[in-house]
Amino acid sequence: MGAPTVIPLEPNYAVSRMMGQSVAAFVNVFAHQEPGKQTFTALGYPGEVLIAQMGSPFRGIYNDERPGGLVYAVVGTSFGTLDANGTLTTIGTVSGDDLVEW
Protein backbone atom coordinates (compact mmCIF):
# COMPACT_ATOMS: atom_id res chain seq x y z
CA MET A 1 0.00 0.00 0.00
CA GLY A 2 1.42 3.35 -1.04
CA ALA A 3 1.41 6.69 0.66
CA PRO A 4 -2.01 8.29 1.18
CA THR A 5 -3.22 10.86 -1.33
CA VAL A 6 -3.02 14.32 0.19
CA ILE A 7 -5.70 16.84 -0.78
CA PRO A 8 -5.03 20.31 0.65
CA LEU A 9 -8.21 22.22 1.52
CA GLU A 10 -8.65 25.79 2.59
CA PRO A 11 -9.64 26.09 6.29
CA ASN A 12 -12.97 27.73 5.38
CA TYR A 13 -13.87 25.28 2.57
CA ALA A 14 -16.79 23.79 4.52
CA VAL A 15 -18.21 27.16 5.56
CA SER A 16 -21.37 28.33 3.84
CA ARG A 17 -22.78 31.83 3.60
CA MET A 18 -25.92 30.46 5.23
CA MET A 19 -25.68 30.07 8.99
CA GLY A 20 -25.40 26.42 10.07
CA GLN A 21 -25.13 25.06 6.53
CA SER A 22 -22.13 23.15 5.18
CA VAL A 23 -21.19 23.18 1.52
CA ALA A 24 -19.01 20.08 1.67
CA ALA A 25 -18.81 16.78 3.47
CA PHE A 26 -15.97 14.32 3.86
CA VAL A 27 -16.81 10.73 2.90
CA ASN A 28 -14.30 8.08 3.97
CA VAL A 29 -11.71 10.73 4.79
CA PHE A 30 -10.86 12.85 7.78
CA ALA A 31 -9.37 16.34 7.94
CA HIS A 32 -5.99 16.78 9.59
CA GLN A 33 -4.37 20.12 10.37
CA GLU A 34 -0.70 20.31 11.27
CA PRO A 35 0.04 22.58 14.24
CA GLY A 36 0.77 26.10 13.03
CA LYS A 37 -0.45 25.44 9.47
CA GLN A 38 -3.40 27.21 7.86
CA THR A 39 -4.39 24.38 5.50
CA PHE A 40 -5.98 21.00 6.09
CA THR A 41 -5.07 17.65 4.60
CA ALA A 42 -7.76 15.08 3.78
CA LEU A 43 -6.53 11.59 4.66
CA GLY A 44 -8.34 8.53 3.34
CA TYR A 45 -10.01 6.07 5.70
CA PRO A 46 -11.57 2.72 4.77
CA GLY A 47 -15.31 2.81 4.32
CA GLU A 48 -17.93 0.65 5.93
CA VAL A 49 -19.43 -2.35 4.18
CA LEU A 50 -23.18 -2.86 4.29
CA ILE A 51 -23.91 -6.38 5.51
CA ALA A 52 -27.59 -6.09 6.39
CA GLN A 53 -30.70 -3.99 6.26
CA MET A 54 -31.84 -4.07 9.87
CA GLY A 55 -35.35 -3.57 11.14
CA SER A 56 -36.55 -0.56 12.97
CA PRO A 57 -35.97 0.86 15.46
CA PHE A 58 -32.28 0.01 15.43
CA ARG A 59 -31.07 0.62 18.99
CA GLY A 60 -27.40 -0.36 19.01
CA ILE A 61 -24.58 -2.61 17.89
CA TYR A 62 -21.48 -4.02 19.58
CA ASN A 63 -18.54 -5.64 17.79
CA ASP A 64 -16.50 -8.01 19.98
CA GLU A 65 -13.16 -7.61 18.18
CA ARG A 66 -11.44 -10.48 19.95
CA PRO A 67 -10.57 -13.50 17.78
CA GLY A 68 -13.79 -15.43 17.21
CA GLY A 69 -15.80 -12.54 18.64
CA LEU A 70 -19.39 -11.91 17.65
CA VAL A 71 -21.35 -8.87 16.55
CA TYR A 72 -24.31 -8.16 18.85
CA ALA A 73 -27.27 -5.93 17.98
CA VAL A 74 -30.51 -4.70 19.51
CA VAL A 75 -33.34 -4.10 17.04
CA GLY A 76 -36.66 -3.14 18.55
CA THR A 77 -36.83 -5.39 21.62
CA SER A 78 -34.82 -8.24 20.03
CA PHE A 79 -31.25 -8.81 21.21
CA GLY A 80 -29.04 -11.17 19.26
CA THR A 81 -25.98 -11.90 17.16
CA LEU A 82 -25.35 -10.97 13.53
CA ASP A 83 -23.77 -13.50 11.17
CA ALA A 84 -21.63 -12.68 8.12
CA ASN A 85 -24.78 -12.37 5.99
CA GLY A 86 -26.36 -9.88 8.40
CA THR A 87 -28.95 -12.28 9.76
CA LEU A 88 -29.98 -11.52 13.35
CA THR A 89 -30.27 -14.62 15.54
CA THR A 90 -32.35 -13.61 18.56
CA ILE A 91 -31.00 -14.73 21.93
CA GLY A 92 -33.18 -12.57 24.15
CA THR A 93 -35.14 -9.36 24.53
CA VAL A 94 -34.39 -5.90 25.85
CA SER A 95 -37.31 -3.83 27.13
CA GLY A 96 -37.78 -0.17 26.30
CA ASP A 97 -37.09 1.83 23.17
CA ASP A 98 -34.01 3.89 24.06
CA LEU A 99 -30.59 3.45 22.49
CA VAL A 100 -28.51 0.82 24.30
CA GLU A 101 -25.11 1.45 25.89
CA TRP A 102 -22.59 -1.39 25.93
Backbone bond lengths (Angstrom), bond angles and torsions (degrees), N, CA, C in turn:
res aa  C-N    CA-C-N  psi(-1)  N-CA   C-N-CA  omega(-1)  CA-C   N-CA-C  phi
1 M - - - 1.452 - - 1.514 108.32 -
2 G 1.330 116.05 130.50 1.458 120.82 -177.30 1.508 112.33 -82.72
3 A 1.308 113.63 -173.99 1.459 120.33 178.88 1.529 109.40 -68.76
4 P 1.339 118.08 149.22 1.458 120.03 179.80 1.527 111.11 -66.98
5 T 1.317 115.97 150.17 1.457 121.27 174.83 1.516 108.24 -74.90
6 V 1.312 116.54 130.50 1.456 121.68 -178.50 1.526 108.42 -104.36
7 I 1.324 116.63 125.63 1.458 122.61 179.44 1.522 107.75 -119.51
8 P 1.329 118.43 102.47 1.469 118.97 179.89 1.522 110.80 -72.04
9 L 1.318 117.02 133.92 1.458 122.86 178.60 1.517 108.73 -124.54
10 E 1.303 115.38 145.99 1.455 119.78 175.13 1.525 109.07 -67.93
11 P 1.338 118.96 145.27 1.474 120.74 -178.16 1.517 113.83 -57.31
12 N 1.338 119.09 -28.94 1.463 120.76 -177.52 1.520 111.96 -100.23
13 Y 1.317 119.33 16.82 1.464 122.58 -177.21 1.518 112.34 -57.14
14 A 1.336 117.86 -38.60 1.458 121.29 -175.72 1.527 112.84 -92.26
15 V 1.326 116.96 16.77 1.459 120.26 -179.01 1.524 108.94 -100.91
16 S 1.295 116.80 128.17 1.452 122.65 179.59 1.517 109.55 -100.07
17 R 1.322 116.24 162.17 1.462 120.71 174.54 1.517 111.10 -73.99
18 M 1.331 116.29 -18.67 1.460 121.06 178.31 1.523 108.78 -91.94
19 M 1.307 116.93 129.52 1.455 121.80 -178.27 1.530 110.78 -56.39
20 G 1.331 117.35 130.48 1.448 122.57 174.58 1.513 114.84 77.53
21 Q 1.325 118.65 5.90 1.450 121.38 -179.05 1.521 109.87 -110.23
22 S 1.318 117.02 137.17 1.452 122.90 177.68 1.517 109.05 -103.57
23 V 1.322 116.40 143.62 1.462 120.22 179.16 1.518 111.52 -100.83
24 A 1.314 117.73 -3.04 1.461 120.48 -178.77 1.514 109.39 -149.21
25 A 1.308 115.65 155.12 1.453 121.34 176.51 1.517 108.46 -140.34
26 F 1.310 116.72 141.39 1.452 121.72 175.53 1.528 108.92 -86.29
27 V 1.311 117.65 132.60 1.450 122.78 175.87 1.516 106.98 -122.35
28 N 1.317 116.72 118.67 1.465 123.71 -178.63 1.521 112.99 60.24
29 V 1.313 117.18 28.77 1.462 122.43 172.67 1.521 108.07 -142.95
30 F 1.317 115.64 162.38 1.451 118.96 172.11 1.518 108.84 -133.79
31 A 1.330 116.13 150.20 1.461 121.54 -177.81 1.522 109.67 -87.35
32 H 1.322 115.24 135.26 1.459 120.60 178.42 1.522 108.13 -128.41
33 Q 1.329 116.29 131.27 1.459 120.79 178.21 1.521 108.77 -118.97
34 E 1.314 116.10 122.58 1.461 120.82 177.09 1.528 108.65 -70.12
35 P 1.339 117.08 143.10 1.462 119.30 177.97 1.525 110.90 -56.23
36 G 1.325 116.10 132.18 1.456 121.73 178.04 1.516 114.56 82.52
37 K 1.309 119.37 -4.18 1.472 121.99 -179.67 1.523 108.85 -96.54
38 Q 1.333 116.48 153.55 1.448 121.63 179.60 1.524 112.94 -99.99
39 T 1.335 118.44 -5.06 1.455 121.27 -179.92 1.516 110.39 -111.86
40 F 1.319 115.16 160.24 1.456 122.49 177.85 1.525 108.80 -109.01
41 T 1.318 115.59 155.67 1.453 121.99 173.46 1.520 107.73 -119.02
42 A 1.323 117.10 133.13 1.463 121.64 177.71 1.523 108.28 -94.89
43 L 1.322 116.78 115.85 1.459 121.95 -178.98 1.521 109.27 -105.22
44 G 1.324 116.34 133.12 1.454 121.38 -178.89 1.514 112.99 -67.57
45 Y 1.315 116.20 148.93 1.456 123.02 178.10 1.521 107.47 -141.80
46 P 1.327 118.38 136.07 1.468 119.56 -177.79 1.522 112.10 -56.79
47 G 1.307 115.60 142.52 1.458 120.99 179.84 1.513 111.69 -83.09
48 E 1.297 114.79 173.58 1.458 122.06 177.51 1.525 109.39 -90.64
49 V 1.303 116.56 150.96 1.456 122.07 178.54 1.520 108.51 -109.56
50 L 1.323 116.81 127.05 1.451 121.33 178.31 1.521 109.09 -73.78
51 I 1.346 116.08 121.42 1.461 119.09 178.45 1.517 112.09 -112.23
52 A 1.331 117.19 -13.11 1.464 118.34 -177.98 1.514 110.68 -163.67
53 Q 1.320 114.91 151.49 1.454 122.08 168.38 1.529 105.53 -100.60
54 M 1.312 117.02 106.85 1.452 120.96 -175.76 1.517 110.61 -85.34
55 G 1.312 115.04 159.75 1.453 121.18 177.18 1.517 111.20 -70.09
56 S 1.291 114.79 -171.56 1.441 119.95 -177.45 1.526 108.53 -131.70
57 P 1.288 121.18 144.42 1.455 125.39 -2.28 1.530 111.53 -83.50
58 F 1.311 115.62 136.83 1.460 121.29 176.33 1.517 107.12 -82.04
59 R 1.344 117.49 121.73 1.464 121.18 -171.34 1.509 114.76 -108.45
60 G 1.341 118.87 -14.05 1.453 119.23 178.21 1.506 112.96 164.22
61 I 1.333 114.48 161.45 1.463 121.15 179.77 1.522 108.42 -144.94
62 Y 1.322 116.52 145.84 1.463 122.33 177.84 1.519 108.07 -135.89
63 N 1.322 116.50 128.94 1.458 122.31 179.08 1.521 109.09 -108.71
64 D 1.325 117.00 109.76 1.465 121.91 176.07 1.526 106.49 -79.27
65 E 1.329 116.74 102.73 1.463 121.78 -172.16 1.521 114.21 -83.18
66 R 1.316 117.56 5.37 1.461 119.28 175.65 1.526 108.99 -69.89
67 P 1.339 118.04 156.75 1.470 119.26 176.93 1.529 110.65 -54.54
68 G 1.321 116.06 130.09 1.460 120.49 -178.35 1.507 114.00 77.46
69 G 1.334 116.63 5.50 1.464 120.48 -178.38 1.504 112.13 -67.67
70 L 1.308 115.92 161.12 1.459 122.86 -177.60 1.522 110.52 -109.83
71 V 1.317 115.48 165.04 1.457 122.07 172.59 1.524 106.44 -106.79
72 Y 1.323 116.71 123.09 1.462 122.68 -179.00 1.527 109.09 -107.03
73 A 1.321 117.37 145.51 1.458 121.43 178.81 1.519 110.27 -144.05
74 V 1.328 114.95 152.68 1.462 122.27 172.26 1.522 106.54 -120.39
75 V 1.330 115.66 119.20 1.462 122.84 178.62 1.521 106.99 -125.89
76 G 1.321 116.20 117.58 1.461 119.75 -173.25 1.524 108.19 62.82
77 T 1.320 117.71 -121.73 1.464 120.76 175.65 1.521 111.85 -104.83
78 S 1.346 117.66 1.92 1.471 121.41 -179.36 1.524 111.20 -86.10
79 F 1.317 115.85 131.80 1.458 123.30 175.72 1.521 107.42 -116.34
80 G 1.329 117.10 131.68 1.457 117.95 -179.50 1.505 113.17 -169.58
81 T 1.328 115.16 -168.59 1.464 121.91 -179.52 1.525 109.33 -108.83
82 L 1.328 115.04 149.70 1.460 121.91 176.43 1.516 108.73 -104.11
83 D 1.349 116.84 133.51 1.463 118.86 174.86 1.530 109.20 -92.26
84 A 1.324 117.54 -177.72 1.457 122.67 -176.27 1.524 112.22 -62.69
85 N 1.332 117.71 -22.62 1.459 121.45 178.65 1.525 112.29 -90.21
86 G 1.333 117.46 -2.15 1.452 121.44 -179.42 1.507 114.59 85.98
87 T 1.314 117.55 13.25 1.460 121.23 179.26 1.530 109.47 -81.24
88 L 1.320 116.65 128.86 1.464 121.80 178.52 1.519 109.29 -88.69
89 T 1.337 115.86 120.64 1.460 121.80 174.30 1.520 107.19 -101.48
90 T 1.317 116.41 110.43 1.464 121.52 -175.59 1.517 110.93 -70.10
91 I 1.345 115.24 131.21 1.469 120.30 176.26 1.526 111.34 -120.88
92 G 1.322 116.67 -0.76 1.457 120.13 179.03 1.511 111.02 174.81
93 T 1.323 115.63 -171.85 1.458 121.01 178.63 1.518 109.87 -129.21
94 V 1.313 114.82 156.05 1.462 122.56 176.55 1.518 106.58 -129.83
95 S 1.327 117.47 120.14 1.462 120.36 -177.67 1.528 110.61 -73.55
96 G 1.306 115.61 163.38 1.459 121.65 177.79 1.511 112.15 92.73
97 D 1.355 114.20 -175.08 1.461 118.78 179.22 1.528 112.08 -139.57
98 D 1.336 116.66 12.50 1.466 120.90 178.04 1.517 110.30 -81.48
99 L 1.349 116.12 162.77 1.448 120.61 172.44 1.521 109.20 -62.36
100 V 1.327 117.22 147.86 1.463 120.34 -179.90 1.521 109.85 -95.92
101 E 1.317 116.34 149.04 1.460 122.90 174.52 1.513 107.94 -113.90
102 W 1.323 116.75 133.88 1.458 121.62 -175.63 1.496 110.64 -93.66
